[in-house]
Amino acid sequence: MSKKKHFELDQPLRHPDHHRPVSRRDFLGQGFRTGLATVLGGSLFSLFADPRRAHAALSSDLEALRGPCGVSAAGGAGKIPFICFDLAGGANIAGSNVLVGQRGGQLDFLSTAGYGKQGLPGDMVPSITDTAGSPFINTDLGLAFHSDSGMLRGILDKITAGTASATNGAVIPARSENDTGNNPHNPMYGINRAGANGELLALIGSNSSESGGNSMAPMAMIDPEVRPTKVDRPSDVTGLVDSGDLVGLLSQQDTVAVMESIFRISNAKLGRVDTKVTADAVIKDLVKCGYMKSADLADRFGDPSQLDPIADPDIVGPSGIFTSAEFNNDREFQKTASTMKLVVNGYAGAGTVTMGGYDYHTGDRATGEIRDLRAGRCIGACLEYAARMNQPLMIYVFSDGSVFSNGMIDDSVDGRGKGVWTGDNQQTAASFFLVYNPAGRPQLLGGSTDQQALHQQLGYMRASGDVETTSSPAANNVNLLVETVVLNYMALHGEQGNFANLFPNHGLGNSALIDSMTAFAPII
């Protein structure tokens, strides 16, 4: 009987050198768990949040209450949508996916042995050309990838050339502990503090954890008031808003009219009631705003298809980013679509997509390649959806730890003649982010090509393929890696000067060092 060469896409990874999975993080990293869902419904006194955009006008007497009740007719929070991908288990990012070089930037090449550690054999290192005379370098996304990167192939599979040309990115070489909960990688609380918010929710995540993902968030950034709501499938999205049975019995317009009438009757009665408590006025305002928000909710979301990713022809269908077969047969695509629907449209300010099974040092290369390909397709789907919605988007990709190769080659079709992943290695870790701008490719800081290269790679690696831990504040401190990501998010808005005010105890150093850790000029 022939022996199977690699693990299937959703097959759990069993490592003889690892303990049996016992924690949520273990199960995610080794692909035993993809996540369950919860459905959140609405009620009068839990109407979420801070809606930011009116899809139709309420009556004038209710319009006057929008501001006092925290409901704005303005669109969005005015911030760039933000999605991060948490690849649980310790995925490869440096070298075989995104190129990371020495002091001079991505194209200041490592040694052949250094690339070998990162899974690239000597005949595929980026410093040479292939048999057709082309270098093993691809800059379609601005950021330099290895031309045979699994993630790159996945991204390009889902985006148009126009989307690619309006995208740019930066890579951050930074050590990250392997297979542990002590990696405060998730930046979403910091992104929210920088101003990101949504109509329905501030933050969402595909895990029911404090951070919304596999990796934890920096303790100093956590704000319990905006704890991420768990969203990992379309039913979670449509379940966020329950406008009641009236919408099923009446037209949406009539439903709004009924709820407006209820508001007026209740408001009139409140004026004649003394609650006999000190906070009488506060209680009445809460009740008044509860009714007002109910009417506003029915006005904007009485049609549930407005939130449904499946009903969005730009997401699923003949002209969609995903075919119906892809969407129906892959939970990671459903999870990604649900997140991008909410975040890109401004219903949530930021979201985390956790993808399990990236602890893929299985003694072959094919297992990791096919999982990187799927991650790339999910990343590409978000970029393409932002392009179709004409919205900017920042995507951040990270993993808890990394892997290394001992030089053995996997010559199978899916192994692609690359080095097998042999074990964990935190020294080869890196994270990267991509930014899509509808107005055109984001511009790197720096007045020359050499200077721009230093802003596209924030830190560097040694020739051996290991992170130089003194190359940046983020290189040996995951908390500061998160601060670097938040700084770059703020810089896209031209607000990096306010970073020290929002994060007074930050560890990124003086203004000159902060400038050196910033990649792009503002895009909004």
N, C-alpha and C positions, 0 to 999 in steps of 0.2 A: 504493500500500500504506500502511496506517495505521502510524504510528510508535509503538512501545511507550512508555508513559508512565512506567513505573517498573521497578525490578528485582524479580524474583520473590523469594519468601521465602528460599530457599537458594541463590539465584544469586550468584556472586562479584561483588564491586564493583570495577570497573576505573576508576581515577581518572587522567585525563590529567595532573593536576598533582602526582601522586605517582610515586616511582620504582617500578619493577617489584618485586613482593614477593619478598624473598630470605630473610627470617628467619621463624621460627615465628610471631613476633608479627605480622609483616606479613600472613602468610597467614591468621591468625586474624582480625585486624581487618577485612580486606577479604573475609572469608567464603570463602576458598579451601579452608579446612581446618576440619573439625569435630572431629577427634580420633580416634585409634585406641584400642584397649584392650589390656590385659594381664590375664592370669588368674593369680592367685596360689594355689598349693596349699599344703597343710600337710605338715609332717613332724614327727617326734618332737622334734627339737631346735630347731624354729622355731615353736613354738606360741605365738606372737604375744604376748605382751602381758600383759594384766592383766585377765582376765575379771572382770566386776563383778556378774554376776547368775546365780544357779543356777536352772535351769528344773525341776530335779528333784534329789532328794537322792542323794548318793553314799553308800556304806557308811560306817559311823561311823569306821572307821580311816582312810579317805581324807578324810572331812570334817575331821578334826583337822589335816590338812596344808594346808588351804585357805590359811590365813593365812601360814604359813612359805613357801609356794610362790607367794604373790602372787595367790591366787585368792580373791575375796571373795564371800560369798553375798548381800551387800547389793546393792540395785538401783542401777545407774548410778554415776557419779562425784558425784552430787548437784548437778550444774551444769546450767544451761539449755542445751539443744541450740542450736547456732549454725551457720547456713548463710550463705555470702556468694555473691553473683552478680557475676561479673567480666565486664562487657560490653565485649568487646575492640574497640578501634578509636576510641573517643571518642563515646559516646552522649550525646544530650540528656537531662538530668535536670531542670534548673531551668526553671521557667516553664511550658513546655508539658506537663510531667508533674507534678512536685512544685513547688508555689508557693514562691518565695523572695522575701522582701521586704527592706525597709530596716531601720533600727535597731529598730523596734518589733515585728518579727517577720514572719511570713508574710503577714499582711494589712496591713502597712504598705507600700502598693503602690508599685511602680516607675513610671517614666514610661511613656507609650505607646510611645515609641521604645525604651525598655529592654525592654519585653515583645516589641516587634517583632524586636529582635535575638535573642530567645529563641524566635522562631517563631510568636508570636501576633499576628495582625492587630488593628487598632484596634477592630474590632467583636467581638472575642473576649477582650479583656483582662479580668482578674478584677474590676476596679473597676466594671464596668458589668453590666447584666443582659441576658439574651437576649430574643428576641421574645416568650417566654412570661412574662417578668418574673422569671425565676430567675437568680441570679448564676452566673458561670462558676467556681464554687467547690464542691468536694465534700469533706466531712469524714466520710464514712462510716467511714474507717479512723482517725479521730482526727486524723491528719496531713492538712493541707489539700492536695489535688490540684486541678489544673485539671479542671473537670467533663468535658472531652472528652479527657483524657489517655489516650493509648494504653495505657500501663502500667496505669492505674487500670481501664480497661475490661477488660483481661485479668485482673487480680486479681479483680474482682467477678464475672467469668465463672466462676471456679472456687471461690468461697467462699460460704458461707451468710450470711444476715444476722446470725446468732448469732456466727459467727466474726469478722465485721467489727466487731461491737459490743464484742468482747473484745480488739481490736487498737488499738494506738496507735503513733506514730512520731515521729521527729525528723529534720530535714534539716541538713546541714552544708555551707554554701557554702565551697568550697575550690578553689583553682587546682590544675590537674594538667596536666603536660606532654603535648602531643599526640603520639601515635604513637611512643612511645619506651619503651625498656626501663628507663629511669631513673625509674620510678614505683613506689616500694616501698609499694604500696597494700594488699597482702594482710595481714590481721591474724591469721591462724590460729595462728601460733606464739605470739603474745601471748595469744590466747584459751586456748591450751593451758597456758601458764605461769600463767594465772589459775585453772586447775584443771580445765578441760574435758578429759575423757578418755572412752574407750569400752571396751566389753567385748572387742572384737577389735582395734581400732585407735584410736590417738589422733586422727589426722587423715587425711582423704581429699581428693582433688582430681581434677577431670576432665582435667587435663593432667599429663604426666610431667615436671614442672618442679620446681625447689626449693620453690616456693610452692604447687604444686598447681594454679596458675591461670596466666593470661596475665601479669598484673603480678607483679613480684617482691615479696618480703617484706622488711621492714626488717632490715638486716644484724645489728643488735644483738639482734634477737629470735630469730634462726634457731637451732634446736636440732637437729643432725643425727640425734639419737636418735628423733625423732618426725617425720621427713620424711614428707610426705603420700604415701599409697599411691594409685595411680591407679585411679579407679573412674569409668566413664562409661557403663556399660550393665549390664543385669541379669546377664549372664554373669560380669561382674567381681565382682558381689556374691556369687553362689552359688559362685564359684571361690575365695572367700576362705578357705573352710573345707573341708578334705578329710578326712573321718573314716574314709577307707579302704574297702576292699572288704568288710570284715566286715559293715558295715551293709546291704549288698546281699544278703549270704548269710544273715544272722541278723536277728532282730528288733532294734530299737534297745535294748530292755531286756537281751536276751541279749548284745549287743555290749558294753554297759557292763560286764556281769558278767565277760565274758572279759578285757576290758582291766584290770579291777580285779585279776583273778587273776594276770595277767602282772605287774602292779605288785608284788604281794605276793611272787611267786617271785623277781623280779629284786631286790627289796629285801633279801630273805633272802640271796641270793648276794652282794650288795654288802657285806653285813656280814662276809663271810668273805674278802674280797679286799683286798689291800694294793696300791694303785696305785704305791707307791714314789715318789710325788712330794710336794712340800711342801704342795700344795693338795689333799691327799687328801680331806679332809672337804668342801671346796667342790665338787669334781668329783662326789662321791657325791650331794651334795644336788641338783646340776644334773640328774643322771641320774634320781634319785628323782622330782624335780618334773616332769621331762619325761614320765615314765610317768603320773604323777598327772594332769597336764594333758591327756594323751591321753584318759584315761578321762572326765575332765570334759567335754572337747570332744565326745566321742561322746554323752555324756549330754544335753548341751544342744543340739547342732546335728546330731545324727544324721539328722534329717529336714530335707533341704535346702530344702524349701518354706518353712520358717520364715524364711529370709532372702530368698527370691525375690520381688522386687517384682511380677512378673507373676502370681504365685499369691496375692497379697494382694487380696482383693475390695474393700478400701477404696481401692486404687490403680487397678486396671484391671477393667473389667467393667460390667455393667448398673447397679450401684450405686456404681461406682468414681468417683474424681475424673476419670480419663481414660476415655473409651470405648475399646474395643478398636481401632477404626479410628484414633483419634487417636494412641494409643500406638504402634501398629505402623507408622504412616506418618511419625512425627516423632521424629528422633533426639534433639532437645533435650528432649522429654518423657521419653524413656527415660533420658536422662542425669539429669534432675531427679529422676525417680522413684527411681532407684538411690541417689542421694545422700540423699534425704529418708528412704528406708527405713532406711538405716544410722544416720543422725544422730538422727532423731526417736525411734527405738527404743533409742538408747543403745549401739548396736554401735560407733559412732565418735563422738568427742567434738565434732568440727566438720568441715565440708566446704565446698569451693569448687566452684561450677558456673560454668565459663567458657562464654560464648555468643559465637560469632564473628559478624562481619559488621556491627558497629556503627560502622564508619567510613562512615556513610551520607550524607555530603554529596554527593549525586549529582545536584543540580540539580532535584530534585523533593521532595515531602514524603511521598508514598505509601510509598516504600521504607522510610523510617524509621518511619512509623506502623505498618506491619504487623509490623515487627520488634519495636517497643516492645510491641505487643499480645501477641506470643508471649512476650516476657520477662515481661510481667505475668501471663500464664497460668501460667508456671512458678513465679513468686513466690507466686501465689495457691494453687497446688497444695500448696506446702510449708505454708502457713498452714492450709489446710483439713485436711491430713493430721495436723498437730499437734493440731488441734481434735478430730479423730476418735480420736486416740490419747490425748486428755486430757493432753497434754504442753505446757509452755510452749515458746516458740521465739523466737529473735532472728534476724532476717534483715537482712543488710547489702548494699546495692547500690552499686556504684561503677564507674567507667569511666576509662580513661586519656585524659584530655582531654575536649573537648566540641566543639560545633558552633555556628554562628551562621547567621542568615537575613539576606538583604539586602532583605527586604520583598516580593519577588515571591510571588505566591499560586499554589498548586496547587489548582485547583477540581475535580480528579478525585474520584471516589467515595472512594477511599482517601486522597487528599490532604486531604479534609475542609475545604477552604477555608482552609488554614493556610499559613504562610510556608515556602518551600522551604529546605532546608538547603544553604547555599552553600559553606561551607568550615569548616576547623578553627578553634576559638577557645578557648584554655584559660581565658580570663577568665570565661566563662559556666558554668564547671564547678561541680558540687556532688555530694555523696553523700547517701544517706539510709538510715535503718534503721527497721524495723518490729518490734514486739514483740507476740507473742500470749500472753495469760495466761488459762488456763482459768477462773480465779476471777473474771475481770472485767477491763475495760479498765485497763491500767497508768496510774497517776496521775502527771501532770506535777508537778514541784517548783514551789513558788511559792504564796504565799498569796492572790494575786489573778489575775484573767484576764490582766492586762498582764504580770505576772511569769511566769506560765506560758508566755506567748507567747515570752518570751526563752529559756526552756528547751526549747521545741520547735524553735527555729531557733538553732543554735549558731554565731553570727556573722551577717553580713548582707551585702547587696549595695548598690552605689550605685544611684541612680535610673536610671543608664544601662544597668543590666543586667549590670554587671561586679562580680566579687567585690571587696569592700573588704578589701585584704590585711592591714590592721591590726585587723580586727574580731574575730579570735580567733587563738590559737596555731596552729590547723590551717589557717587561710585561705591561707597561702603556704608550707606545709611539709607534704609528704605523709607524712613520718615521724610528725609530730605529729597528723596526721589519723588515722593508725592508732592512736596512743596514745589519742586521744579515743574511738575506738570501743571499745578494750579497757577504758578507764575506765568507759564506760557499761555494758558487759557486767558488770563487777565491781559496779557500783552496783545492778544488778538483784538482786544477791545481798546487798546491804548491806555490801559489802566494799571500797568505794572508799577507806576509811581505810587499807587495806593497799597501795594502789597504789604509793606511794613506796617501800615495802619491796621489792616485786617488780620495780619499774622505777626503781632509784635514780638513774639518769641521765636521767630523763624531762625533757621540755621544756615541760610544761604550766603551769609557774609555781607560785605559792604556793597554799595551801589555798583561799583565796577564789576564785581564778581556776579552780581545779579544780572547785569547787562550781558556778561559772557555766557550766562545760562539761558538766555532768551533767543529763540530761533527766528521768529518772524516779525515783520512790520504789521501794524494793525490792519485788519480787513473790514472792520465796521467802525 
